[in-house]
């Protein structure tokens, strides 16, 4: 499928296990060249959905396709799609090299690919150690190496940062960004929201198996993020901003934070700076407060309102 547009499309996907509905009428898209964060509380249906995408779980209804095809219809699927699930196990007597050689043989990939991936994933020094002695972080790297054996253009990663220390997370962020910049389609689930915020381009949020929100993080968070302003003229500046917004812009909401500090909603930093300069008011600092994925996640998964409903209620 080299050269095809490998978008993941989930359409009206539903999965029931007896009387339990794990996923219900779920639809979303993961675009090529993007890292999409798949978020939701434990038990929300994330892993079940990802397993349906790669054919490990049969949906009750609906479809999941990769580049317009079901996973089972893709020739040599491991060369197109790589998947990592948190519960992946290794034979305790196998070394990392043994493990990768077995999977390379199954996929028809050369042994040279194993050596390449051991180096790429930072496992060369542990290549001949038994996997039973691996830390959780090393297991995660070996999982990822296994998924990359076929050099796939699509990656589904379930909690890929589990067990990684801060240095490992920094490495993972850079590695995944490099893969996405090569044009790969990447879907990652995670509960480490602060880390995901530094990785993802798009977000899909589900709760109780149903879609709550999807799209760019900045769009889901609503209007422009607030700006924290430090000024010795804070009181006068607050009145000036509210009484003299730029043409065509609604009056901002201004909150005093502490003496000499304001939080401004509805204007961006350049607009605030220009208004302050025009009225000869001093500004000692302007900091745009980026949307918090963690707060957005909590809002979406504990509220009865969707993003659209929250926006209309403002």
N, C-alpha and C positions, 0 to 999 in steps of 0.2 A: 504493500500500500504506500510505498515511497512516492512522494509528490502529491498525494491526495490531501485534501483538507480534513484533518483528523479531529473534528469536533466531537465531543461526547454529548449526546442528546438523550435526556431522560424524559419520557413522555407518559403522563398519567400512570406512573408505576405504582402498583399495589402489591403487597405481600401479606398474606394471612397465614398464621400458624394455628390451625384449629380456630378457637374463638378469639385468639389474639391477633389484632391487626398491627403489624410491625411498621409497615409503610403504607400510606394511603394517598392515592391520586397525586403522586409527586412528579413535578415537572421542573427541569432546569437544564441549562446548557453550560458546558465548559469549553471555552474557546481555545484554539491553538495558539501557542506562544504565550499563554497566560498561566499563572499559578492561581488556582481557585481554592479557597479555604472552605471546607465542608464542616459546619459547626452545629452543635446541638448538645443538650445534656446527655449523660449516660443513659442508654436505652432509647434514644430518640430515633434510631433506625439507620444511623450512618453506615455502620459496617454491613448491615443487611443490604442496603442500597448498593454499596460498592461491590459486594459479592454478586448481586444481580447483574451489574454492569458487565462483569467478566464471566458470567454464566455458572458460577458456583452455586447459586440459589436461583431456582426457577420462579419468576414472578407469577402471582395469581392473575394479574392483568396488567396491561400497559407494556411499554417497550423501552429498551435501553440499547442505543447503537453507538458505534465508534466509526466515524467516517461513513455513516449511513448504513453500516452493516452490524448485525448482531455479532457478538464475540465469537460464537461458534461457527460463523460463516466466514471468518477471516482466515485465509491461508497462512499457515505457520504463525499463529497468533502471538507467540512469545517474541517474535521479531517486530511486532507492532505495539503490543501492550505489555508493560511490566507492572506487577502488582506486589505490594508489600503489606502484609497484615501482621498486626502486633503479636498475634498468637503463633506466628510461624515457629516451627521447631527444627532442630538439627540433630542428627545422629550423634550421641555424646562421644563416640569413639572416632568420629571423623574430624579431621583438621579442616580449617577454612578452605585450604586448597582442595582437599578431597571433596568437600561439599560442592564447591563450584565446578569441579571436574565432572562430577556425576550429572549435574544439571546441564552442563555444557554438552555432554555426550547425548543426553536426552533431546536437547534442542538442535543438535547437529552443528554446534559452534566449536571453533578450534581451541585447543588448549592455550594458545597464545592470548586469547581473549581473557582467560582466567588470570594470567599473570598481569595483564594490563589493568584489570579491575582491582586486583589486590593492591596495586600501586595507587590507583586513582582513589580508592576508598580508604587509604591510609592503613591497610591491613597487611602490607608486605612483611613487616616485622613479626607478625603473628600468624603468618600463612600456614605454618606447620604445627601450630598449637591445637590441641583438642578443643572442640567447641564447648565441651562441658565446663571448661574453665573461663569462658568468655563472660565479660560483664554485659549488662543490658545494652550499654552503648555500643559495644563491639558487635553484639548480635544484630543491632539495628543496622550497622554498616554492612554486615554480611548479608542481611535481608536485602538491602538496597543493591549490593553487588549482584545478587542472584537475579533480581528483577531487571538489571541492566545487561545481562548476558547477551541478549539479542539486539542490543542497541535500539530499544523501542522508541517510537515517537510519542507514545502515550504512557503516562505513569499514574497509577492509583496508589497512594501511600496512606495507610491507616496508622495514625500516630507515629510518624517517622522520627520525631524528636524525643520519644520516650527514653529516658535513661541517659540522655546526652548531657554532659556538663556544659557550662557556658562556652568553653572553647569549641566543643563539638557542635553546639547549636550555631555558633558563628560560622563554622565550616559548612554546616548543612544549608544555612541561608545562602551563602555564596555559591555552593554547588548547585542548588535548585535553581537559583537565578540564572546561572550559566546555562543550565539545561533548557530553561524556558526561552532564553535569548537565542538558542539554537532553533527555536520554533517548535518545541515539544509542548504537548498538552498535559498539564499536571493538575491532578485533583488530590488534595491532602486533607485528611480529617485530623482534628486535634482538639484537646482541651486546654493546651498551653496558649491562651489567647494573646498574651503579650508578645510571645515569640511569633505567632502566626501573623500578627499585625505587621511585623517587619518583613514578612515574606510575600504575602498574598497580593494579587491584583484585584481579584473579585472575591465575593463571599456568598455562600449559600447557607442559610440558617434554617434548620428544621426543628420541630418540636412534636413529640408524640407521632412521629412518622409523617407529618404534614409540613409543607413548605410555609415558613414564616416570612422570609425575605430573601431576595437575591439581587446582586448587582455590585457596583463599585462601593467600597466602604464609604467614601466621601458622600456618595449619593444617598446611601442608606441612613447615614447620620443626619440627613436633612439639609438645612441651610448651611451657609458658610460657617466654618468653625469660629468660635469666639476669639477675640484678641485681648491679651493681657497688656495693659498700658501702664507704664510708670511715668508719673509727671508731678512736679512740685505744684503745678497749676491744676490738679486733678478736678477740683470742684467746678472751676470755671470751664475746664475742658469738657466735663460731662454735660453741662448745659449747652455748650456750643455745639457738640456733636448731635444732641437731640433736637436742637432748634434750627440747625443748618445742614441737614443731610444733603449729599450730592443730588443734582437734579434727576428725578425719576426713581430715587431710592427712598424707601420708607424710613421714617425716623427710627434710629437704632434703639435697642434696649441697653442701658448702661447700669452696671451694678458696681457699687463701691466694694472693694475687696479688703483693703486696709488703708490707713492714711497714705496718700500719694499713689494709690494703685486702683485701677478700674478694670472691669471686664466688660468688653463691648461686644454686643451681639448684633449682627446685621450690617456691619461695615468691615472691609478687609484692612490690613495694615497700611497699604499705600493711601487709601481714602482717609484714614485717620490722620496719617502724617501730613497730608496736603491740607486738611481742614485746620489742624493745629498750626501749621506754618502760616496759613492765610490770616489767622487771628493772633499771630505772634505769641503763641502759647508753647511753653517748653515741654518737650517729650524726651525722657531719658531711656525709654525702652519700649519696644513693641515685640510681643511674642505671640505668634499664632498657636493656639492650643489645638493640636490635631485631634481628630475624633478618636475616642477610646473604643477599640473593638471590644474590650472586656465589658465596658458599660453598655454598649450597644447590645452585646450578647445577652447580658442580664435583663435589659429592658425587653428584648424580644422573646426571651424564653420564660419570663415570669409574668408578662402582661398578657391580657386577652386580646390586645390590639396588634394588627399587622403594621408594618411600616407605613403603608398607605393610610390606614385608619388613624395612626398616631399623627401623621402629617396633617390630615384634615381636622384633627381635634385641636391643633395648636391655635 
